[in-house]
């Protein structure tokens, strides 16, 4: 992972942690602030490896107490791989077309998560990238301000493999000024209120891992688990609450508060044995 990618990921995670803390501070009348990543506050943690320590060190400025926070993503690993593949291709196209377009444009792509839209193999990936890049470049030459044009027909007709019916791609002109391409991609997640057996097993592993990591924060007076829903396995707070009721209490025995961060922030009530 490049430094820029690491920085973006860390800032993305920090923003979600801050949202959870804003909620917590208001609800419990605390004033908890983020200090830094745990490995920066406690450099010796680097020797333990990423899997054995928690994410963030925080401090309540009212009491001086240290608070430990661990962040976990609620996602679907297979969908995440597909999504990241698409994001990588779009990023390459964006860079390729930098300063080559007559204005500023927005590229929108969406697809169902149930279908594999980029067949395996570097050759297929490269072909998709080349065809999409050319479609963007040619369409941009004549697209009028605030107009949108679907690119799907142009793309499908030039690929040696079939794209699913759910695939949609369009180019929108934002401005006559500049020369830039912005991107918006979406992979909708499947949804059900309760996690299935396989998902519940994975969820308990996630909770147990967070529990183990937070148990290492021996200086912390309180511990918080922040669960981020990415949209690749869509859920609601009740889904998470039900899951915690179903798994063994020992899997989260070292956690004092759990926050679910999606469109809103909600605290997940902890059950006691």
C-alpha positions as CSV (number, residue, x, y, z in Angstrom):
1,X,0.0,0.0,0.0
2,X,1.4,3.4,-0.9
3,X,1.9,6.2,1.6
4,X,-0.9,8.2,0.0
5,X,-3.3,5.2,0.3
6,X,-2.3,4.6,3.9
7,X,-2.8,8.3,4.7
8,X,-6.3,8.3,3.1
9,X,-7.2,5.1,4.9
10,X,-6.1,6.5,8.2
11,X,-7.9,9.7,7.7
12,X,-11.1,7.9,6.6
13,X,-10.9,5.7,9.7
14,X,-10.1,8.7,12.0
15,X,-13.2,10.6,10.6
16,X,-15.4,7.7,11.6
17,X,-13.9,7.4,15.0
18,X,-14.5,11.1,15.6
19,X,-18.1,10.7,14.7
20,X,-18.4,8.0,17.3
21,X,-16.7,10.1,19.9
22,X,-18.9,13.1,19.1
23,X,-21.9,10.9,19.8
24,X,-20.3,9.4,23.0
25,X,-19.3,12.8,24.4
26,X,-22.7,14.3,23.9
27,X,-24.5,11.2,25.4
28,X,-22.2,10.7,28.4
29,X,-21.0,14.3,28.9
30,X,-17.4,13.4,28.4
31,X,-14.7,15.2,26.5
32,X,-12.8,12.4,24.8
33,X,-10.3,13.5,22.2
34,X,-8.2,11.5,19.7
35,X,-4.5,11.5,20.6
36,X,-2.9,9.4,17.9
37,X,-2.6,5.9,16.5
38,X,-1.6,3.5,19.3
39,X,1.7,2.5,17.6
40,X,2.7,6.2,17.6
41,X,1.8,6.7,21.3
42,X,3.4,3.4,22.3
43,X,6.2,2.6,19.7
44,X,7.0,-0.7,21.4
45,X,3.7,-2.0,20.0
46,X,5.3,-2.1,16.5
47,X,7.3,-5.1,17.7
48,X,4.0,-7.0,18.4
49,X,2.7,-6.8,14.9
50,X,-0.5,-5.2,13.6
51,X,-2.8,-8.1,14.7
52,X,-2.0,-7.7,18.4
53,X,-2.7,-4.1,19.3
54,X,-5.6,-1.7,19.2
55,X,-6.0,1.2,16.8
56,X,-6.4,4.6,18.5
57,X,-5.4,6.1,21.8
58,X,-7.7,8.8,23.1
59,X,-7.9,11.0,26.3
60,X,-10.8,12.4,28.3
61,X,-9.6,15.9,29.0
62,X,-12.1,16.2,31.9
63,X,-10.6,13.3,33.9
64,X,-7.3,12.6,32.2
65,X,-8.4,9.0,31.6
66,X,-7.0,7.1,28.6
67,X,-9.5,5.5,26.3
68,X,-8.6,2.8,23.8
69,X,-10.5,2.4,20.5
70,X,-10.5,-0.4,18.0
71,X,-12.1,-0.1,14.5
72,X,-13.6,-2.9,12.5
73,X,-15.3,-2.9,9.1
74,X,-18.5,-4.8,8.5
75,X,-18.2,-5.9,5.0
76,X,-18.3,-8.8,2.5
77,X,-14.7,-9.8,1.6
78,X,-15.6,-11.1,-1.9
79,X,-17.5,-7.9,-2.7
80,X,-14.7,-5.8,-1.3
81,X,-12.2,-7.5,-3.7
82,X,-14.5,-6.8,-6.6
83,X,-15.0,-3.2,-5.5
84,X,-11.3,-2.5,-5.0
85,X,-10.6,-4.0,-8.5
86,X,-13.0,-1.5,-10.0
87,X,-11.7,1.4,-7.9
88,X,-8.1,0.6,-9.1
89,X,-9.1,0.6,-12.7
90,X,-11.0,3.9,-12.4
91,X,-8.0,5.5,-10.6
92,X,-5.7,4.4,-13.5
93,X,-8.1,5.9,-16.0
94,X,-8.4,9.1,-14.1
95,X,-4.6,9.4,-14.0
96,X,-4.3,8.5,-17.7
97,X,-6.8,11.3,-18.7
98,X,-5.4,13.9,-16.5
99,X,-5.2,17.3,-18.4
100,X,-6.5,15.6,-21.6
101,X,-10.2,16.4,-21.3
102,X,-12.0,19.5,-22.5
103,X,-13.5,20.4,-19.1
104,X,-14.3,18.7,-15.8
105,X,-16.3,15.5,-15.8
106,X,-17.9,13.0,-13.5
107,X,-17.8,9.3,-14.3
108,X,-20.5,7.2,-12.6
109,X,-20.4,3.4,-12.6
110,X,-22.7,1.1,-10.7
111,X,-23.2,-2.7,-10.7
112,X,-24.9,-5.5,-8.7
113,X,-22.6,-7.2,-6.2
114,X,-23.8,-10.6,-7.2
115,X,-22.1,-10.6,-10.6
116,X,-18.4,-10.7,-11.5
117,X,-18.0,-7.8,-13.9
118,X,-14.3,-8.0,-14.6
119,X,-13.3,-11.6,-15.6
120,X,-10.0,-12.7,-14.1
121,X,-6.8,-12.1,-15.9
122,X,-4.7,-9.0,-16.5
123,X,-5.6,-9.1,-20.3
124,X,-9.3,-8.7,-19.6
125,X,-8.7,-6.0,-17.0
126,X,-6.5,-4.1,-19.5
127,X,-9.0,-4.4,-22.3
128,X,-11.8,-3.1,-20.1
129,X,-9.6,-0.2,-19.0
130,X,-8.6,0.7,-22.6
131,X,-12.2,0.5,-23.9
132,X,-13.6,2.6,-21.1
133,X,-10.9,5.2,-21.3
134,X,-11.4,5.6,-25.0
135,X,-15.2,5.9,-24.6
136,X,-14.7,8.6,-21.9
137,X,-12.2,10.5,-24.1
138,X,-14.3,10.5,-27.3
139,X,-17.6,11.3,-25.5
140,X,-16.0,14.2,-23.6
141,X,-15.1,15.9,-26.8
142,X,-18.8,16.7,-27.7
143,X,-20.6,16.5,-24.4
144,X,-22.3,19.8,-23.5
145,X,-22.2,21.5,-20.1
146,X,-24.4,19.7,-17.5
147,X,-25.3,17.0,-20.0
148,X,-25.0,13.3,-19.3
149,X,-24.4,10.4,-21.7
150,X,-24.5,6.7,-21.0
151,X,-21.3,4.9,-22.0
152,X,-22.6,1.4,-21.5
153,X,-23.5,0.7,-25.2
154,X,-20.1,1.8,-26.4
155,X,-18.3,-0.3,-23.9
156,X,-20.3,-3.6,-24.2
157,X,-19.9,-3.6,-28.0
158,X,-16.1,-3.6,-27.8
159,X,-15.4,-6.1,-25.1
160,X,-14.5,-9.8,-25.7
161,X,-16.5,-10.8,-22.6
162,X,-20.0,-10.0,-21.4
163,X,-20.9,-7.5,-18.7
164,X,-23.9,-8.2,-16.5
165,X,-27.3,-6.5,-17.2
166,X,-26.8,-4.5,-13.9
167,X,-23.8,-2.7,-15.3
168,X,-24.3,1.0,-15.8
169,X,-21.8,3.7,-16.8
170,X,-22.3,7.3,-17.7
171,X,-20.3,10.5,-18.1
172,X,-21.5,13.9,-16.9
173,X,-20.0,17.3,-17.7
174,X,-19.6,19.4,-14.6
175,X,-17.7,22.4,-16.0
176,X,-16.2,23.8,-19.2
177,X,-13.2,24.9,-17.1
178,X,-10.2,22.8,-16.2
179,X,-9.3,19.3,-17.3
180,X,-10.2,16.6,-14.8
181,X,-12.1,13.4,-14.3
182,X,-13.9,12.7,-11.0
183,X,-15.2,9.2,-10.3
184,X,-18.2,7.7,-8.5
185,X,-18.5,4.0,-8.2
186,X,-21.0,1.8,-6.3
187,X,-21.5,-1.8,-5.5
188,X,-24.7,-2.4,-3.7
189,X,-24.7,-4.9,-0.9
190,X,-27.1,-7.7,-0.2
191,X,-29.3,-7.2,2.9
192,X,-31.1,-9.3,5.5
193,X,-31.9,-8.4,9.1
194,X,-30.0,-11.3,10.7
195,X,-26.6,-12.6,9.7
196,X,-26.6,-16.1,8.3
197,X,-24.6,-18.8,9.9
198,X,-21.4,-18.2,8.0
199,X,-21.7,-14.4,8.5
200,X,-22.3,-14.8,12.2
201,X,-19.2,-17.0,12.6
202,X,-17.1,-14.3,10.8
203,X,-18.7,-11.7,13.0
204,X,-17.8,-13.5,16.2
205,X,-14.2,-13.8,14.9
206,X,-14.2,-10.1,14.3
207,X,-15.6,-9.3,17.8
208,X,-13.1,-11.7,19.4
209,X,-10.2,-10.2,17.6
210,X,-11.2,-6.7,18.7
211,X,-11.7,-8.0,22.2
212,X,-8.2,-9.4,22.3
213,X,-6.6,-6.2,20.8
214,X,-8.4,-3.9,23.3
215,X,-7.3,-6.2,26.2
216,X,-3.7,-5.1,25.4
217,X,-4.6,-1.5,26.3
218,X,-3.6,-1.9,30.0
219,X,-3.5,1.9,30.6
220,X,-7.0,2.5,29.3
221,X,-9.9,3.1,31.7
222,X,-12.5,2.4,29.0
223,X,-12.5,0.7,25.7
224,X,-14.6,1.4,22.6
225,X,-15.3,-0.7,19.5
226,X,-16.2,1.3,16.4
227,X,-17.9,-0.8,13.7
228,X,-18.1,0.8,10.3
229,X,-20.6,-0.4,7.7
230,X,-19.2,0.1,4.3
231,X,-22.2,-0.8,2.2
232,X,-20.7,-4.0,0.8
233,X,-22.7,-6.0,3.4
234,X,-25.6,-3.7,4.1
235,X,-26.9,-3.8,7.6
236,X,-28.8,-1.8,10.2
237,X,-28.0,-1.3,13.9
238,X,-30.5,-4.0,14.8
239,X,-28.5,-6.5,12.7
240,X,-25.4,-5.8,14.8
241,X,-27.3,-5.8,18.1
242,X,-28.9,-9.2,17.3
243,X,-25.5,-10.6,16.3
244,X,-24.0,-9.6,19.7
245,X,-26.9,-11.3,21.5
246,X,-26.2,-14.5,19.5
247,X,-22.4,-14.7,20.1
248,X,-20.6,-15.7,23.3
249,X,-20.2,-12.9,25.8
250,X,-16.6,-13.8,26.2
251,X,-16.0,-12.6,22.6
252,X,-16.5,-9.0,23.8
253,X,-15.9,-9.1,27.5
254,X,-13.2,-6.4,27.4
255,X,-15.3,-3.9,25.5
256,X,-17.2,-1.2,27.3
257,X,-19.0,0.6,24.4
258,X,-19.8,-0.4,20.9
259,X,-20.7,2.1,18.2
260,X,-22.1,1.3,14.8
261,X,-21.2,4.0,12.2
262,X,-23.1,4.2,8.9
263,X,-25.3,7.1,7.8
264,X,-25.9,7.7,11.5
265,X,-24.1,6.7,14.7
266,X,-25.8,4.4,17.1
267,X,-24.7,2.7,20.3
268,X,-25.1,-1.0,20.4
269,X,-26.4,-2.2,23.8
270,X,-24.2,-4.8,25.4
271,X,-25.8,-7.8,27.0
272,X,-24.5,-9.3,30.2
273,X,-24.4,-13.0,31.0
